[in-house]
Amino acid sequence: MGAYERIPIRWSKDLRRWDRCGDVFSAIPDWASHDVPGVKNLWAPDLSFFNGKYHLYYSVSTFGSNDSAIGLATNRTLDPASTQYRWQDEGKIIQSRHYHDWNAIDPNMILDHAGQPWLAFGSHWGGIKLRRIDARTGRLSADDTKLYSLAARLPGQEGRPVEAPFIIRRGAFYYLFVSFDRCCRGAESTYKIMVGRSQKVTGPYTDRRNTPMTRGGGTLLVASAGRWRGPGHNAVLQEGGQDKIMYHAYDAEEGGVPKLRIGSLVWDSNGWPLAAPPDAAS
């Protein structure tokens, strides 16, 4: 059984050395194998905390398909030594089919200014979507069933490559980070990280030039440089006033091996993020 079937867990004291400390699952959940035939791996987990639990949303799909689903696992604690430590699979949250113009993978949870949870997700097809979540259950809200559109590439772009949303709140704005172009091709990957912002979690998100992200907009944040190719699928750690940006990139000097990169995220006078090179991270 491969590690990615189980969602491996790692921990670190300094964000530099990471040690393996178990897995979320012992095998792919039965519902996932049934609802997404051919699934071999679970990927793109996103961890958040609300309503007294840790919520881990994850992707269930086969590569290049939008016959996909997002599942949820919960835990009371992240301490494996605790008697309460147990990952409970809560099943399927949302599913897309081949006839949908969206793809239910790459989940990301954001709590808005009122503590209301929202789930962003999406890859290629019609782009990045958002659904309101019931804070009590962690499932889709019955009070707001709208599928909000947050970002998309323009028609005519092959595959309309935009995916991997990550939303943070800072000051008066919500910032939407996404990845443009091609992932998973080793040193030939063309992935890059883009960003836009909005005063509402539901959008509209625009870039520095005020171009809507639903019309292909996005301000470049991190691109290929030197040995590091195809940076993308980022997350942002906001802690103690020191923001960090995390993403994977392919090391061209080691045959295109994917590696974790972590650098500082700073902000200019107009409230736009700038990514420092990882080697300059504090």
C-alpha positions as CSV (number, residue, x, y, z in Angstrom):
1,M,0.0,0.0,0.0
2,G,1.4,3.4,-1.0
3,A,1.8,6.2,1.5
4,Y,-0.5,8.5,-0.4
5,E,-3.4,6.2,0.0
6,R,-3.4,6.9,3.7
7,I,-2.5,10.7,3.9
8,P,0.8,10.7,5.7
9,I,1.4,13.1,8.7
10,R,4.6,14.9,9.5
11,W,5.5,17.4,12.2
12,S,8.2,19.9,12.8
13,K,9.5,22.2,15.6
14,D,11.3,24.7,13.2
15,L,9.6,24.3,9.8
16,R,12.9,22.9,8.5
17,R,13.2,19.3,9.7
18,W,10.1,17.2,9.3
19,D,9.5,13.8,10.8
20,R,6.9,11.2,9.8
21,C,4.4,10.5,12.6
22,G,1.7,8.3,11.2
23,D,-1.2,8.4,8.7
24,V,-4.8,9.6,8.7
25,F,-6.2,6.4,7.3
26,S,-5.1,2.7,7.2
27,A,-6.7,2.4,3.7
28,I,-8.8,4.3,1.3
29,P,-12.3,4.6,2.8
30,D,-14.9,2.3,1.3
31,W,-17.2,5.1,0.2
32,A,-14.3,6.7,-1.8
33,S,-13.6,3.4,-3.7
34,H,-17.3,3.0,-4.5
35,D,-18.1,6.6,-5.5
36,V,-14.9,7.3,-7.5
37,P,-14.0,4.0,-9.2
38,G,-10.3,3.6,-9.9
39,V,-9.1,5.9,-7.1
40,K,-5.6,4.9,-6.0
41,N,-4.6,7.9,-3.9
42,L,-6.0,10.6,-1.6
43,W,-4.3,14.0,-1.9
44,A,-4.4,17.7,-1.2
45,P,-5.5,17.5,2.5
46,D,-6.5,20.8,4.2
47,L,-6.6,21.1,8.0
48,S,-8.6,23.6,9.9
49,F,-10.1,23.9,13.4
50,F,-13.7,25.0,14.3
51,N,-16.5,23.8,16.4
52,G,-14.1,22.1,18.8
53,K,-12.6,19.7,16.2
54,Y,-9.9,19.5,13.6
55,H,-11.4,19.2,10.2
56,L,-9.4,17.6,7.4
57,Y,-10.9,17.9,4.0
58,Y,-9.2,15.8,1.2
59,S,-9.4,15.0,-2.5
60,V,-10.6,11.7,-4.0
61,S,-10.1,11.5,-7.8
62,T,-8.1,10.0,-10.6
63,F,-5.6,12.1,-12.4
64,G,-7.0,14.4,-15.1
65,S,-10.7,13.5,-14.3
66,N,-13.5,15.5,-12.8
67,D,-15.3,12.4,-11.6
68,S,-14.1,13.6,-8.1
69,A,-15.1,14.1,-4.5
70,I,-14.0,15.8,-1.4
71,G,-14.1,13.9,1.9
72,L,-13.9,14.9,5.5
73,A,-12.1,13.4,8.5
74,T,-12.2,14.9,12.0
75,N,-10.2,14.6,15.2
76,R,-10.5,16.1,18.7
77,T,-6.7,16.5,19.0
78,L,-3.5,16.4,17.0
79,D,-1.6,14.8,19.9
80,P,-1.1,11.1,19.1
81,A,-0.4,10.5,22.8
82,S,-3.9,11.6,23.8
83,T,-6.6,9.1,24.5
84,Q,-8.9,11.3,22.3
85,Y,-6.7,11.0,19.3
86,R,-8.6,9.3,16.5
87,W,-9.3,10.2,12.9
88,Q,-13.0,9.7,12.2
89,D,-13.9,9.6,8.5
90,E,-17.1,11.6,8.0
91,G,-17.6,10.5,4.4
92,K,-18.3,12.5,1.2
93,I,-18.9,16.3,1.4
94,I,-19.3,17.2,-2.3
95,Q,-18.9,15.4,-5.6
96,S,-18.5,16.4,-9.2
97,R,-19.2,14.3,-12.3
98,H,-18.0,14.4,-15.9
99,Y,-20.9,16.5,-17.0
100,H,-20.1,19.3,-14.5
101,D,-18.0,22.3,-15.4
102,W,-16.1,22.1,-12.2
103,N,-13.9,19.7,-10.3
104,A,-14.3,18.7,-6.6
105,I,-10.7,18.5,-5.6
106,D,-8.1,20.7,-3.8
107,P,-10.2,21.8,-0.8
108,N,-9.4,24.7,1.4
109,M,-11.3,25.9,4.4
110,I,-11.6,29.6,5.3
111,L,-13.3,31.1,8.4
112,D,-14.7,34.5,7.6
113,H,-14.8,37.5,9.9
114,A,-17.8,36.1,11.7
115,G,-16.3,32.6,12.1
116,Q,-18.5,31.2,9.4
117,P,-16.7,28.4,7.5
118,W,-16.5,28.3,3.7
119,L,-14.9,25.6,1.5
120,A,-13.0,26.7,-1.6
121,F,-12.0,24.0,-4.2
122,G,-11.5,23.5,-7.9
123,S,-9.1,22.5,-10.6
124,H,-9.2,23.3,-14.4
125,W,-12.7,23.1,-16.0
126,G,-14.7,26.1,-14.8
127,G,-12.2,27.1,-12.2
128,I,-12.3,27.8,-8.5
129,K,-15.6,27.4,-6.6
130,L,-16.8,28.1,-3.1
131,R,-19.6,26.6,-0.9
132,R,-20.8,27.7,2.6
133,I,-20.3,25.0,5.3
134,D,-22.5,24.2,8.3
135,A,-20.2,24.9,11.2
136,R,-21.9,22.3,13.3
137,T,-21.6,19.4,10.9
138,G,-18.7,20.4,8.7
139,R,-20.9,19.6,5.7
140,L,-22.5,21.8,3.0
141,S,-24.9,24.4,4.3
142,A,-28.6,23.9,3.6
143,D,-29.2,27.6,4.2
144,D,-27.0,28.8,1.4
145,T,-26.7,26.3,-1.5
146,K,-25.1,28.7,-4.0
147,L,-22.0,27.5,-5.8
148,Y,-19.9,30.7,-5.9
149,S,-17.3,31.2,-8.7
150,L,-14.1,32.8,-7.5
151,A,-11.5,32.4,-10.3
152,A,-11.3,31.0,-13.9
153,R,-9.0,31.1,-16.9
154,L,-10.3,32.5,-20.2
155,P,-12.0,30.3,-22.8
156,G,-9.5,29.0,-25.3
157,Q,-6.7,28.3,-22.9
158,E,-5.9,24.6,-23.1
159,G,-7.5,22.9,-20.0
160,R,-8.1,26.3,-18.5
161,P,-5.4,25.5,-15.9
162,V,-6.2,27.1,-12.5
163,E,-6.4,25.1,-9.3
164,A,-5.3,24.7,-5.6
165,P,-7.1,27.7,-3.9
166,F,-6.0,29.0,-0.6
167,I,-7.8,31.9,1.1
168,I,-6.6,34.0,4.0
169,R,-8.1,37.1,5.7
170,R,-5.8,40.0,6.5
171,G,-7.1,43.5,7.4
172,A,-10.0,44.5,5.3
173,F,-9.4,41.9,2.6
174,Y,-9.6,38.2,1.8
175,Y,-6.7,37.0,-0.4
176,L,-7.2,34.2,-2.8
177,F,-4.0,32.3,-3.8
178,V,-4.2,29.9,-6.8
179,S,-1.9,28.0,-9.1
180,F,-1.9,28.6,-12.9
181,D,-0.6,26.3,-15.6
182,R,0.9,22.8,-15.5
183,C,1.8,20.8,-12.5
184,C,3.2,17.3,-12.1
185,R,5.7,17.3,-15.0
186,G,8.9,17.4,-13.0
187,A,11.4,20.0,-14.2
188,E,9.1,20.7,-17.2
189,S,6.3,21.9,-14.9
190,T,5.0,25.5,-15.6
191,Y,3.1,25.9,-12.4
192,K,3.1,29.4,-10.8
193,I,1.4,31.0,-7.8
194,M,-1.0,33.9,-8.4
195,V,-3.1,36.0,-6.0
196,G,-6.0,38.4,-5.9
197,R,-8.2,39.9,-3.2
198,S,-11.7,40.9,-2.3
199,Q,-13.5,42.6,0.5
200,K,-16.0,39.7,0.7
201,V,-15.1,36.0,1.1
202,T,-17.5,35.2,-1.8
203,G,-15.8,37.7,-4.2
204,P,-15.4,39.3,-6.6
205,Y,-11.6,38.8,-6.4
206,T,-9.4,41.1,-8.5
207,D,-5.7,41.5,-9.1
208,R,-3.4,44.5,-8.9
209,R,-4.7,45.8,-12.2
210,N,-8.3,45.3,-11.0
211,T,-8.9,42.4,-13.5
212,P,-11.4,40.0,-12.1
213,M,-10.0,36.6,-11.3
214,T,-13.1,35.1,-12.9
215,R,-11.8,36.6,-16.2
216,G,-8.3,35.2,-16.0
217,G,-6.9,37.8,-13.6
218,G,-4.2,37.1,-11.0
219,T,-1.1,38.9,-9.8
220,L,2.1,36.7,-10.1
221,L,3.6,35.9,-6.7
222,V,6.0,33.0,-7.2
223,A,7.3,31.6,-10.5
224,S,10.1,29.2,-11.6
225,A,13.5,30.4,-10.8
226,G,16.9,28.7,-11.3
227,R,16.8,25.1,-10.2
228,W,13.3,25.4,-8.7
229,R,10.6,24.7,-11.3
230,G,6.8,24.8,-11.2
231,P,6.1,26.2,-7.8
232,G,2.5,25.8,-6.7
233,H,-0.3,24.5,-4.6
234,N,0.6,26.8,-1.8
235,A,-0.6,27.4,1.8
236,V,0.0,30.4,4.1
237,L,0.8,30.1,7.8
238,Q,-0.2,33.2,9.8
239,E,1.4,33.0,13.2
240,G,2.7,35.7,15.5
241,G,2.7,38.3,12.9
242,Q,5.2,36.3,10.8
243,D,3.5,35.0,7.7
244,K,5.0,32.1,5.8
245,I,4.2,30.8,2.3
246,M,4.6,27.1,1.7
247,Y,4.4,25.3,-1.7
248,H,6.0,22.5,-3.6
249,A,8.5,22.9,-6.5
250,Y,10.5,20.6,-8.6
251,D,14.3,20.5,-8.2
252,A,15.8,20.5,-11.7
253,E,19.2,19.7,-10.2
254,E,17.9,16.4,-8.8
255,G,15.9,15.2,-11.8
256,G,12.7,17.1,-11.1
257,V,12.1,15.7,-7.6
258,P,9.3,17.6,-5.8
259,K,10.3,19.3,-2.6
260,L,8.6,21.4,0.1
261,R,9.6,25.1,0.0
262,I,8.9,27.6,2.8
263,G,9.6,31.3,2.7
264,S,8.5,34.6,4.3
265,L,5.4,36.4,3.0
266,V,5.7,40.2,3.4
267,W,3.2,42.9,2.5
268,D,3.7,46.1,0.6
269,S,2.2,49.5,1.5
270,N,-0.8,48.8,-0.7
271,G,-1.6,45.6,1.1
272,W,-0.3,43.2,-1.5
273,P,1.8,40.1,-0.6
274,L,5.4,39.6,-1.7
275,A,7.2,36.3,-1.4
276,A,10.8,36.3,-0.2
277,P,13.1,33.5,-1.4
278,P,12.9,30.4,0.9
279,D,16.6,30.7,1.8
280,A,15.8,34.1,3.2
281,A,13.0,32.8,5.5
282,S,13.4,33.7,9.1
